[in-house]
Amino acid sequence: MRKILIFLFILLTLIFSKECEILNIYGSFEEGKLTGWEKIDGRCEYKIVEDARDGKYALNISAKEAKYFSPGIKINPDIIWDTKKSLKVSFSIKFLQRYNGYFVSFYLKGKPIEKEKPVYRFYYFIIHSGEKEFNLIKEAKKVWGWDNEKERLNAFEGIIPNNYTFLSWIGKNVQTGSWDLKQNIWFDFEFDLKDSLNIEGKPEIPEKIEIFEVGFLNYIYDTTNWIVDNVKLKEE
């Protein structure tokens, strides 16, 4: 019995240590590592760089001659969000070129406590390069269940046009026109996930949602090159 208790103590210590390690560097890429973070598409180059916004290191995601795929980075934070409270999200991005695929987005995924479904998806578009910006971006809309067949990003499977998917455009600071992407400047973003609950047409929202995935997605045609740093989630 004593051996079993010792084993369980060691196991819990290891699990807790791993969680602490992830939480301690959450939002940063210190020590030149991706601890806790996962690469979404291995065809891109994921490089730790010293050109950082907060701390010594940041993450550069880049690819050339890439056709129609979705690189990015994600983490599984296991955060319980009390939907009556604010969940503040902030991050910093620097774009290193004028043309940057089709779009870059920040997203979160959550589900009710102890239930697998429904999955709530919150997508925030940062940039959208190209002449065919869809109306969600042009009109700076915030919507649940975007399902306009003509305007939908059909080729991108990550954004599901159902009642549990929230879409928002937050990229006015970095882009003022179809191709006017501002380069080599750090842009800081901050928003409150709770604001999405004030939008007309929202689904029934449970009192608590488990945020199980947080990340960035970049849909590419041809080329991409950007740096991300200082990612934070904070309930208030």
Accessible surface in RSA format (square Angstrom, percent):
REM  Atomic radii and reference values for relative SASA: ProtOr
REM  Chains: A
REM  Algorithm: Lee & Richards
REM  Probe-radius: 1.40
REM  Slices: 20
REM RES _ NUM      All-atoms   Total-Side   Main-Chain    Non-polar    All polar
REM                ABS   REL    ABS   REL    ABS   REL    ABS   REL    ABS   REL
RES MET A   1   164.59  85.2 125.67  83.2  38.92  92.7 105.95  90.1  58.65  77.7
RES ARG A   2   182.06  76.4 177.03  90.2   5.03  12.0  68.74  93.9 113.32  68.7
RES LYS A   3   174.19  85.0 167.88 103.0   6.31  15.0 112.79 101.5  61.40  65.4
RES ILE A   4   100.53  57.2  98.06  73.1   2.46   5.9 100.52  72.4   0.00   0.0
RES LEU A   5    97.07  54.1  92.44  66.1   4.63  11.6  92.75  65.1   4.32  11.6
RES ILE A   6    75.92  43.2  73.41  54.7   2.51   6.0  75.88  54.6   0.03   0.1
RES PHE A   7   126.54  63.3 124.34  77.0   2.21   5.7 126.39  76.6   0.15   0.4
RES LEU A   8    80.26  44.7  80.26  57.4   0.00   0.0  80.26  56.4   0.00   0.0
RES PHE A   9   140.21  70.1 137.64  85.3   2.57   6.7 139.70  84.7   0.51   1.5
RES ILE A  10    89.98  51.2  89.05  66.3   0.93   2.2  89.98  64.8   0.00   0.0
RES LEU A  11    74.72  41.6  73.35  52.5   1.37   3.5  74.52  52.3   0.20   0.5
RES LEU A  12   114.71  63.9 112.51  80.5   2.21   5.5 112.69  79.1   2.02   5.4
RES THR A  13    61.05  43.4  56.28  57.1   4.77  11.4  56.02  75.2   5.03   7.6
RES LEU A  14   114.03  63.5 108.84  77.9   5.19  13.0 108.93  76.5   5.10  13.7
RES ILE A  15    82.04  46.7  79.71  59.4   2.33   5.6  82.02  59.1   0.01   0.0
RES PHE A  16   131.33  65.7 130.37  80.8   0.96   2.5 131.23  79.6   0.10   0.3
RES SER A  17    55.73  47.1  47.59  63.5   8.14  18.7  32.45  69.1  23.28  32.6
RES LYS A  18   136.56  66.6 132.87  81.5   3.69   8.8  78.73  70.9  57.83  61.6
RES GLU A  19    87.92  50.5  86.43  65.4   1.50   3.6  30.09  58.2  57.84  47.2
RES CYS A  20    37.87  28.6  36.62  40.8   1.24   2.9  14.80  37.5  23.07  24.9
RES GLU A  21    83.95  48.2  79.04  59.8   4.91  11.7  30.78  59.5  53.16  43.4
RES ILE A  22    30.50  17.4  30.50  22.7   0.00   0.0  30.50  22.0   0.00   0.0
RES LEU A  23   106.19  59.1  89.46  64.0  16.73  42.1  89.73  63.0  16.46  44.3
RES ASN A  24   123.63  85.3  87.60  84.7  36.03  86.8  24.00  57.8  99.63  96.3
RES ILE A  25    27.43  15.6  26.73  19.9   0.71   1.7  27.43  19.8   0.00   0.0
RES TYR A  26    32.36  15.1  17.07   9.7  15.29  39.8  17.16  12.9  15.20  18.7
RES GLY A  27     1.49   1.8   0.00   N/A   1.49   1.8   1.05   2.9   0.44   1.0
RES SER A  28    20.32  17.2  20.32  27.1   0.00   0.0  16.04  34.2   4.28   6.0
RES PHE A  29     0.21   0.1   0.21   0.1   0.00   0.0   0.21   0.1   0.00   0.0
RES GLU A  30    45.15  25.9  43.72  33.1   1.44   3.4  33.29  64.4  11.86   9.7
RES GLU A  31   131.46  75.5 103.37  78.2  28.09  66.9  46.24  89.4  85.22  69.6
RES GLY A  32    36.58  45.1   0.00   N/A  36.58  45.1  12.66  34.7  23.92  53.6
RES LYS A  33   108.48  52.9 103.88  63.7   4.60  11.0  62.74  56.5  45.74  48.7
RES LEU A  34    38.87  21.6  26.15  18.7  12.72  32.0  27.41  19.3  11.46  30.8
RES THR A  35    31.44  22.4  21.93  22.2   9.51  22.7  23.05  31.0   8.39  12.7
RES GLY A  36    25.70  31.7   0.00   N/A  25.70  31.7   9.71  26.6  15.99  35.8
RES TRP A  37    14.63   5.9   0.66   0.3  13.97  32.8   0.36   0.2  14.27  23.2
RES GLU A  38    80.11  46.0  75.55  57.2   4.56  10.9  32.65  63.1  47.47  38.8
RES LYS A  39   113.48  55.4  87.97  54.0  25.51  60.7  37.39  33.7  76.09  81.0
RES ILE A  40    57.51  32.7  27.84  20.7  29.67  71.5  31.53  22.7  25.98  70.5
RES ASP A  41    19.37  13.6  15.58  15.5   3.79   9.0   6.10  14.4  13.27  13.2
RES GLY A  42    69.81  86.1   0.00   N/A  69.81  86.1  32.11  88.1  37.70  84.4
RES ARG A  43   166.09  69.7 132.84  67.7  33.24  79.2  73.29 100.2  92.80  56.2
RES CYS A  44    10.75   8.1   0.00   0.0  10.75  25.3   0.99   2.5   9.76  10.5
RES GLU A  45    94.24  54.1  86.63  65.5   7.61  18.1  37.85  73.2  56.39  46.0
RES TYR A  46    26.19  12.2   1.14   0.6  25.04  65.2   1.14   0.9  25.04  30.9
RES LYS A  47    97.36  47.5  94.19  57.8   3.17   7.6  47.63  42.9  49.73  53.0
RES ILE A  48    44.38  25.3  21.69  16.2  22.69  54.7  21.69  15.6  22.69  61.6
RES VAL A  49    29.15  19.2  24.03  21.8   5.12  12.3  29.15  25.3   0.00   0.0
RES GLU A  50   122.32  70.2  99.40  75.2  22.92  54.6  33.76  65.3  88.55  72.3
RES ASP A  51    59.75  41.9  48.24  48.0  11.50  27.2  31.84  74.9  27.91  27.8
RES ALA A  52    25.50  23.4   0.84   1.3  24.67  56.1   0.84   1.2  24.67  65.3
RES ARG A  53   105.97  44.5  78.63  40.1  27.33  65.1  11.25  15.4  94.72  57.4
RES ASP A  54    63.26  44.3  59.45  59.2   3.81   9.0   8.04  18.9  55.22  55.1
RES GLY A  55    57.46  70.9   0.00   N/A  57.46  70.9  31.35  86.0  26.11  58.5
RES LYS A  56   118.22  57.7 108.47  66.6   9.75  23.2  67.22  60.5  51.00  54.3
RES TYR A  57    45.00  21.0  45.00  25.6   0.00   0.0  17.39  13.1  27.61  34.0
RES ALA A  58     0.00   0.0   0.00   0.0   0.00   0.0   0.00   0.0   0.00   0.0
RES LEU A  59     0.32   0.2   0.30   0.2   0.02   0.1   0.30   0.2   0.02   0.1
RES ASN A  60    11.37   7.8  11.09  10.7   0.29   0.7   0.04   0.1  11.33  11.0
RES ILE A  61     0.02   0.0   0.02   0.0   0.00   0.0   0.02   0.0   0.00   0.0
RES SER A  62    20.12  17.0  20.11  26.8   0.01   0.0  11.08  23.6   9.04  12.7
RES ALA A  63    12.77  11.7   2.89   4.5   9.88  22.5  12.69  17.9   0.09   0.2
RES LYS A  64   174.86  85.3 151.16  92.7  23.70  56.4  93.58  84.2  81.28  86.6
RES GLU A  65   147.12  84.5 127.30  96.3  19.82  47.2  41.06  79.4 106.06  86.6
RES ALA A  66     6.47   6.0   2.17   3.3   4.30   9.8   6.47   9.1   0.00   0.0
RES LYS A  67   106.17  51.8  90.51  55.5  15.66  37.3  70.94  63.9  35.23  37.5
RES TYR A  68   126.07  58.9 106.35  60.5  19.72  51.3  73.82  55.5  52.26  64.4
RES PHE A  69    19.52   9.8  14.01   8.7   5.52  14.4  19.52  11.8   0.00   0.0
RES SER A  70    25.78  21.8  20.86  27.8   4.92  11.3  14.55  31.0  11.23  15.7
RES PRO A  71     0.00   0.0   0.00   0.0   0.00   0.0   0.00   0.0   0.00   0.0
RES GLY A  72     0.00   0.0   0.00   N/A   0.00   0.0   0.00   0.0   0.00   0.0
RES ILE A  73     0.08   0.0   0.08   0.1   0.00   0.0   0.08   0.1   0.00   0.0
RES LYS A  74    52.49  25.6  52.49  32.2   0.00   0.0   6.68   6.0  45.81  48.8
RES ILE A  75     1.00   0.6   1.00   0.7   0.00   0.0   1.00   0.7   0.00   0.0
RES ASN A  76    72.77  50.2  54.97  53.1  17.80  42.9  28.90  69.6  43.87  42.4
RES PRO A  77    14.78  10.8   0.84   0.8  13.94  50.7   3.19   2.6  11.58  72.0
RES ASP A  78    93.95  65.8  76.60  76.2  17.35  41.0  27.83  65.5  66.12  65.9
RES ILE A  79    38.05  21.7  34.65  25.8   3.40   8.2  38.05  27.4   0.00   0.0
RES ILE A  80    78.81  44.8  62.44  46.5  16.36  39.4  62.44  45.0  16.36  44.4
RES TRP A  81     0.00   0.0   0.00   0.0   0.00   0.0   0.00   0.0   0.00   0.0
RES ASP A  82    29.36  20.6  28.99  28.9   0.37   0.9   6.64  15.6  22.72  22.7
RES THR A  83    11.74   8.4   7.59   7.7   4.15   9.9   0.84   1.1  10.90  16.5
RES LYS A  84   141.24  68.9 124.87  76.6  16.37  39.0  82.72  74.5  58.52  62.3
RES LYS A  85    99.54  48.6  95.75  58.7   3.80   9.0  48.68  43.8  50.86  54.2
RES SER A  86    25.41  21.5  23.77  31.7   1.63   3.8   2.35   5.0  23.06  32.3
RES LEU A  87     1.14   0.6   1.14   0.8   0.00   0.0   1.14   0.8   0.00   0.0
RES LYS A  88    61.08  29.8  59.26  36.4   1.82   4.3  27.38  24.6  33.70  35.9
RES VAL A  89     0.00   0.0   0.00   0.0   0.00   0.0   0.00   0.0   0.00   0.0
RES SER A  90    30.06  25.4  29.97  40.0   0.09   0.2  17.02  36.2  13.04  18.3
RES PHE A  91     1.99   1.0   0.00   0.0   1.99   5.2   0.66   0.4   1.34   3.8
RES SER A  92     1.13   1.0   1.13   1.5   0.00   0.0   0.00   0.0   1.13   1.6
RES ILE A  93     0.00   0.0   0.00   0.0   0.00   0.0   0.00   0.0   0.00   0.0
RES LYS A  94    26.43  12.9  26.43  16.2   0.00   0.0   1.38   1.2  25.05  26.7
RES PHE A  95     0.03   0.0   0.00   0.0   0.03   0.1   0.00   0.0   0.03   0.1
RES LEU A  96    50.25  28.0  32.15  23.0  18.10  45.5  32.15  22.6  18.10  48.7
RES GLN A  97    30.15  16.9  28.92  21.1   1.22   2.9  21.89  46.6   8.26   6.3
RES ARG A  98   142.18  59.7 138.67  70.7   3.51   8.4  45.86  62.7  96.32  58.4
RES TYR A  99    52.64  24.6  50.63  28.8   2.01   5.2  42.51  31.9  10.13  12.5
RES ASN A 100     0.00   0.0   0.00   0.0   0.00   0.0   0.00   0.0   0.00   0.0
RES GLY A 101     0.00   0.0   0.00   N/A   0.00   0.0   0.00   0.0   0.00   0.0
RES TYR A 102    71.90  33.6  71.90  40.9   0.00   0.0  42.08  31.6  29.83  36.8
RES PHE A 103     0.00   0.0   0.00   0.0   0.00   0.0   0.00   0.0   0.00   0.0
RES VAL A 104     0.00   0.0   0.00   0.0   0.00   0.0   0.00   0.0   0.00   0.0
RES SER A 105     0.00   0.0   0.00   0.0   0.00   0.0   0.00   0.0   0.00   0.0
RES PHE A 106     0.01   0.0   0.01   0.0   0.00   0.0   0.01   0.0   0.00   0.0
RES TYR A 107     3.25   1.5   3.25   1.8   0.00   0.0   0.97   0.7   2.28   2.8
RES LEU A 108     0.00   0.0   0.00   0.0   0.00   0.0   0.00   0.0   0.00   0.0
RES LYS A 109    42.17  20.6  42.17  25.9   0.00   0.0   3.50   3.1  38.67  41.2
RES GLY A 110     0.00   0.0   0.00   N/A   0.00   0.0   0.00   0.0   0.00   0.0
RES LYS A 111    35.73  17.4  35.73  21.9   0.00   0.0   6.79   6.1  28.94  30.8
RES PRO A 112    13.08   9.5  13.08  11.9   0.00   0.0  13.08  10.8   0.00   0.0
RES ILE A 113    65.54  37.3  53.25  39.7  12.29  29.6  53.25  38.3  12.29  33.4
RES GLU A 114   168.54  96.8 123.02  93.1  45.51 108.4  56.86 110.0 111.68  91.2
RES LYS A 115   129.19  63.0 121.90  74.8   7.29  17.4  70.32  63.3  58.87  62.7
RES GLU A 116   127.42  73.2 119.36  90.3   8.06  19.2  59.59 115.3  67.83  55.4
RES LYS A 117   163.26  79.6 152.11  93.3  11.15  26.5  94.97  85.5  68.29  72.7
RES PRO A 118    38.42  28.0  35.24  32.1   3.18  11.6  38.36  31.7   0.06   0.4
RES VAL A 119    31.76  20.9  26.01  23.5   5.75  13.9  26.01  22.6   5.75  15.6
RES TYR A 120     5.11   2.4   5.11   2.9   0.00   0.0   0.00   0.0   5.11   6.3
RES ARG A 121    38.31  16.1  38.31  19.5   0.00   0.0   0.00   0.0  38.31  23.2
RES PHE A 122     0.00   0.0   0.00   0.0   0.00   0.0   0.00   0.0   0.00   0.0
RES TYR A 123     0.89   0.4   0.89   0.5   0.00   0.0   0.00   0.0   0.89   1.1
RES TYR A 124     8.81   4.1   8.81   5.0   0.00   0.0   7.43   5.6   1.38   1.7
RES PHE A 125     0.33   0.2   0.33   0.2   0.00   0.0   0.33   0.2   0.00   0.0
RES ILE A 126     0.00   0.0   0.00   0.0   0.00   0.0   0.00   0.0   0.00   0.0
RES ILE A 127     0.00   0.0   0.00   0.0   0.00   0.0   0.00   0.0   0.00   0.0
RES HIS A 128     6.42   3.5   6.42   4.5   0.00   0.0   4.50   4.6   1.92   2.2
RES SER A 129     1.46   1.2   1.07   1.4   0.38   0.9   0.28   0.6   1.17   1.6
RES GLY A 130     8.01   9.9   0.00   N/A   8.01   9.9   8.01  22.0   0.00   0.0
RES GLU A 131   136.82  78.5 113.53  85.9  23.28  55.4  31.57  61.1 105.24  85.9
RES LYS A 132   188.07  91.7 169.77 104.2  18.29  43.6 118.33 106.5  69.74  74.3
RES GLU A 133    25.58  14.7  20.30  15.4   5.27  12.6   0.12   0.2  25.46  20.8
RES PHE A 134     9.32   4.7   8.59   5.3   0.73   1.9   9.32   5.6   0.00   0.0
RES ASN A 135    45.87  31.6  45.87  44.3   0.00   0.0   1.36   3.3  44.51  43.0
RES LEU A 136     0.00   0.0   0.00   0.0   0.00   0.0   0.00   0.0   0.00   0.0
RES ILE A 137     7.40   4.2   3.75   2.8   3.65   8.8   3.75   2.7   3.65   9.9
RES LYS A 138   132.89  64.8  94.45  58.0  38.44  91.5  54.14  48.7  78.75  83.9
RES GLU A 139    95.21  54.7  67.95  51.4  27.26  64.9  40.59  78.5  54.63  44.6
RES ALA A 140    37.29  34.3  19.33  29.8  17.96  40.8  19.33  27.2  17.96  47.6
RES LYS A 141    74.93  36.6  69.60  42.7   5.33  12.7  38.20  34.4  36.73  39.1
RES LYS A 142   100.60  49.1  87.01  53.4  13.59  32.4  42.30  38.1  58.29  62.1
RES VAL A 143    28.98  19.1  28.17  25.5   0.81   2.0  28.98  25.2   0.00   0.0
RES TRP A 144    21.74   8.7   0.65   0.3  21.09  49.5   0.70   0.4  21.04  34.1
RES GLY A 145    18.57  22.9   0.00   N/A  18.57  22.9   1.82   5.0  16.75  37.5
RES TRP A 146    29.03  11.6  24.32  11.8   4.70  11.0  27.60  14.7   1.42   2.3
RES ASP A 147    87.26  61.1  58.62  58.3  28.64  67.7  16.45  38.7  70.81  70.6
RES ASN A 148    58.24  40.2  51.41  49.7   6.82  16.4  14.16  34.1  44.08  42.6
RES GLU A 149   114.86  65.9 106.55  80.6   8.31  19.8  61.67 119.3  53.19  43.4
RES LYS A 150   195.82  95.5 160.13  98.3  35.68  85.0 110.84  99.8  84.98  90.5
RES GLU A 151    44.20  25.4  39.44  29.8   4.77  11.3   3.99   7.7  40.21  32.8
RES ARG A 152    64.20  27.0  52.29  26.7  11.91  28.3  13.76  18.8  50.44  30.6
RES LEU A 153    37.81  21.1  29.22  20.9   8.59  21.6  33.27  23.4   4.54  12.2
RES ASN A 154    96.67  66.7  68.02  65.7  28.65  69.0  34.70  83.5  61.97  59.9
RES ALA A 155    74.65  68.6  42.99  66.3  31.67  72.0  54.59  76.9  20.07  53.2
RES PHE A 156    10.62   5.3   6.13   3.8   4.49  11.7   6.88   4.2   3.74  10.7
RES GLU A 157   157.00  90.1 135.99 102.9  21.01  50.0  57.37 111.0  99.63  81.3
RES GLY A 158    23.67  29.2   0.00   N/A  23.67  29.2  19.96  54.8   3.71   8.3
RES ILE A 159    16.82   9.6  11.10   8.3   5.71  13.8  11.10   8.0   5.71  15.5
RES ILE A 160    66.31  37.7  65.08  48.5   1.23   3.0  66.31  47.7   0.00   0.0
RES PRO A 161    40.27  29.3  24.72  22.5  15.55  56.5  26.40  21.8  13.86  86.2
RES ASN A 162    51.26  35.3  45.06  43.5   6.20  14.9  31.12  74.9  20.14  19.5
RES ASN A 163   103.92  71.7 101.31  97.9   2.61   6.3  12.15  29.2  91.77  88.7
RES TYR A 164    78.09  36.5  78.09  44.4   0.00   0.0  34.70  26.1  43.39  53.5
RES THR A 165     0.80   0.6   0.80   0.8   0.00   0.0   0.80   1.1   0.00   0.0
RES PHE A 166     2.81   1.4   2.81   1.7   0.00   0.0   2.81   1.7   0.00   0.0
RES LEU A 167     4.91   2.7   4.91   3.5   0.00   0.0   4.91   3.4   0.00   0.0
RES SER A 168     0.29   0.2   0.29   0.4   0.00   0.0   0.00   0.0   0.29   0.4
RES TRP A 169    21.06   8.5   8.65   4.2  12.40  29.1   4.20   2.2  16.85  27.3
RES ILE A 170    33.48  19.1  19.19  14.3  14.29  34.5  26.93  19.4   6.56  17.8
RES GLY A 171     0.00   0.0   0.00   N/A   0.00   0.0   0.00   0.0   0.00   0.0
RES LYS A 172   135.03  65.9 126.15  77.4   8.88  21.1  78.70  70.8  56.33  60.0
RES ASN A 173    87.77  60.5  78.26  75.6   9.52  22.9  15.10  36.3  72.68  70.2
RES VAL A 174     0.00   0.0   0.00   0.0   0.00   0.0   0.00   0.0   0.00   0.0
RES GLN A 175     9.13   5.1   1.90   1.4   7.23  17.2   1.49   3.2   7.64   5.8
RES THR A 176    95.04  67.6  54.67  55.4  40.37  96.2  55.39  74.4  39.65  59.9
RES GLY A 177    29.23  36.0   0.00   N/A  29.23  36.0  28.36  77.8   0.87   1.9
RES SER A 178    35.62  30.1  29.04  38.8   6.58  15.2  10.01  21.3  25.61  35.9
RES TRP A 179    86.86  34.9  82.24  39.8   4.62  10.9  81.41  43.4   5.45   8.8
RES ASP A 180    73.49  51.5  68.14  67.8   5.35  12.7  22.22  52.3  51.28  51.1
RES LEU A 181     9.11   5.1   0.67   0.5   8.44  21.2   0.67   0.5   8.44  22.7
RES LYS A 182    77.22  37.7  71.91  44.1   5.31  12.6  42.96  38.7  34.26  36.5
RES GLN A 183    67.80  37.9  53.43  39.0  14.37  34.2   7.18  15.3  60.62  46.0
RES ASN A 184    94.98  65.5  76.00  73.4  18.98  45.7  25.44  61.2  69.54  67.2
RES ILE A 185    88.40  50.3  84.67  63.1   3.73   9.0  88.40  63.7   0.00   0.0
RES TRP A 186    35.41  14.2  20.18   9.8  15.22  35.7  17.63   9.4  17.77  28.8
RES PHE A 187    24.45  12.2  22.34  13.8   2.11   5.5  24.45  14.8   0.00   0.0
RES ASP A 188    79.18  55.5  57.11  56.8  22.08  52.2  34.63  81.5  44.55  44.4
RES PHE A 189    10.89   5.4   6.13   3.8   4.76  12.4   9.34   5.7   1.55   4.4
RES GLU A 190   124.81  71.7  91.85  69.5  32.95  78.5  27.77  53.7  97.04  79.2
RES PHE A 191    28.31  14.2  19.07  11.8   9.24  24.0  28.31  17.2   0.00   0.0
RES ASP A 192    18.39  12.9  15.72  15.6   2.66   6.3   6.95  16.3  11.44  11.4
RES LEU A 193     0.00   0.0   0.00   0.0   0.00   0.0   0.00   0.0   0.00   0.0
RES LYS A 194    72.36  35.3  72.36  44.4   0.00   0.0  34.60  31.1  37.76  40.2
RES ASP A 195    69.52  48.7  67.61  67.3   1.91   4.5  18.12  42.6  51.40  51.3
RES SER A 196     1.50   1.3   0.05   0.1   1.45   3.3   0.38   0.8   1.12   1.6
RES LEU A 197    19.99  11.1  16.25  11.6   3.74   9.4  16.25  11.4   3.74  10.1
RES ASN A 198   118.70  81.9  84.79  81.9  33.91  81.7  32.02  77.1  86.68  83.8
RES ILE A 199    38.92  22.1  35.45  26.4   3.48   8.4  37.13  26.7   1.79   4.9
RES GLU A 200   168.40  96.7 141.92 107.4  26.48  63.0  66.29 128.2 102.11  83.4
RES GLY A 201    59.13  72.9   0.00   N/A  59.13  72.9  37.68 103.4  21.45  48.0
RES LYS A 202    97.47  47.6  77.01  47.3  20.46  48.7  29.10  26.2  68.37  72.8
RES PRO A 203    16.53  12.0   3.83   3.5  12.70  46.2  14.93  12.3   1.60  10.0
RES GLU A 204   159.01  91.3 138.50 104.8  20.51  48.8  61.39 118.7  97.62  79.7
RES ILE A 205    34.93  19.9   8.65   6.4  26.28  63.3   8.65   6.2  26.28  71.3
RES PRO A 206    35.99  26.2  24.48  22.3  11.51  41.8  35.92  29.7   0.07   0.5
RES GLU A 207   116.51  66.9 110.20  83.4   6.31  15.0  39.28  76.0  77.23  63.1
RES LYS A 208   104.06  50.8 100.04  61.4   4.02   9.6  43.49  39.1  60.57  64.5
RES ILE A 209     0.00   0.0   0.00   0.0   0.00   0.0   0.00   0.0   0.00   0.0
RES GLU A 210    35.27  20.2  35.27  26.7   0.00   0.0   1.70   3.3  33.56  27.4
RES ILE A 211     0.00   0.0   0.00   0.0   0.00   0.0   0.00   0.0   0.00   0.0
RES PHE A 212    52.31  26.2  50.91  31.5   1.40   3.6  51.54  31.3   0.76   2.2
RES GLU A 213    19.57  11.2  19.57  14.8   0.00   0.0   0.00   0.0  19.57  16.0
RES VAL A 214     0.23   0.2   0.23   0.2   0.00   0.0   0.23   0.2   0.00   0.0
RES GLY A 215     0.13   0.2   0.00   N/A   0.13   0.2   0.13   0.4   0.00   0.0
RES PHE A 216     0.37   0.2   0.37   0.2   0.00   0.0   0.37   0.2   0.00   0.0
RES LEU A 217    15.96   8.9  15.96  11.4   0.00   0.0  15.96  11.2   0.00   0.0
RES ASN A 218     0.00   0.0   0.00   0.0   0.00   0.0   0.00   0.0   0.00   0.0
RES TYR A 219    15.99   7.5  15.99   9.1   0.00   0.0  13.34  10.0   2.65   3.3
RES ILE A 220     0.00   0.0   0.00   0.0   0.00   0.0   0.00   0.0   0.00   0.0
RES TYR A 221    76.06  35.5  76.06  43.3   0.00   0.0  37.89  28.5  38.17  47.1
RES ASP A 222    48.49  34.0  48.49  48.3   0.00   0.0   6.38  15.0  42.10  42.0
RES THR A 223    28.54  20.3  28.54  28.9   0.00   0.0  17.80  23.9  10.74  16.2
RES THR A 224     0.88   0.6   0.00   0.0   0.88   2.1   0.00   0.0   0.88   1.3
RES ASN A 225    39.54  27.3  39.54  38.2   0.00   0.0   2.27   5.5  37.27  36.0
RES TRP A 226     0.02   0.0   0.02   0.0   0.00   0.0   0.02   0.0   0.00   0.0
RES ILE A 227     4.86   2.8   4.86   3.6   0.00   0.0   4.86   3.5   0.00   0.0
RES VAL A 228     0.20   0.1   0.20   0.2   0.00   0.0   0.20   0.2   0.00   0.0
RES ASP A 229     0.00   0.0   0.00   0.0   0.00   0.0   0.00   0.0   0.00   0.0
RES ASN A 230    34.51  23.8  33.32  32.2   1.18   2.8   1.15   2.8  33.36  32.2
RES VAL A 231     0.31   0.2   0.31   0.3   0.00   0.0   0.31   0.3   0.00   0.0
RES LYS A 232    95.63  46.7  94.87  58.2   0.76   1.8  85.82  77.2   9.81  10.4
RES LEU A 233    24.40  13.6   0.00   0.0  24.40  61.3   0.18   0.1  24.21  65.2
RES LYS A 234   130.94  63.9 126.66  77.7   4.28  10.2  77.56  69.8  53.38  56.9
RES GLU A 235    66.35  38.1  40.36  30.5  25.98  61.9  16.65  32.2  49.70  40.6
RES GLU A 236   101.59  58.3  63.75  48.2  37.84  90.1  57.03 110.3  44.56  36.4
END  Absolute sums over single chains surface
CHAIN  1 A    12511.7      10427.6       2084.1       6590.0       5921.7
END  Absolute sums over all chains
TOTAL         12511.7      10427.6       2084.1       6590.0       5921.7
